[in-house]
């Protein structure tokens, strides 16, 4: 059972980390743009 679910959990976790990274860079970009205005 663990062998089936482990890769799925890892894939979900990496997907979540990618989402956080995208959101983080998005906020950084917006804050940089706002600072330049």
N, C-alpha and C positions, 0 to 999 in steps of 0.2 A: 504494500500500500504506500509506504513512504517513498519507494522508488518511483511510483507514478506521480505522486503529488509534489515531490521536491522540485523537479524542473519547472513545473507550472508556477509554484510559489516564487522561484527565483526569477522567472520571466516577468511575473506580475510586479515583483519588487523593482526590477530594473526599469520597467515601464513607468512605475511611479516616480522613480528617481529622475528619469528623463523628463517627465511632466514638470517636476519641481524645478529642474534645470531650465526648461523652456520658460516657465512662469518667472523664475528669478531673473533670467536675462531680459525678459520682456519688461519687467519692472525697472531693471537697471537702465535699459534703453529709454524708457519713458521718463525716468527721473533725470537722466542726462539731458534729454531734449528739453525738459521743463527748466533745467538749470541754465540752459543756453538762451532761453527766451527772455 
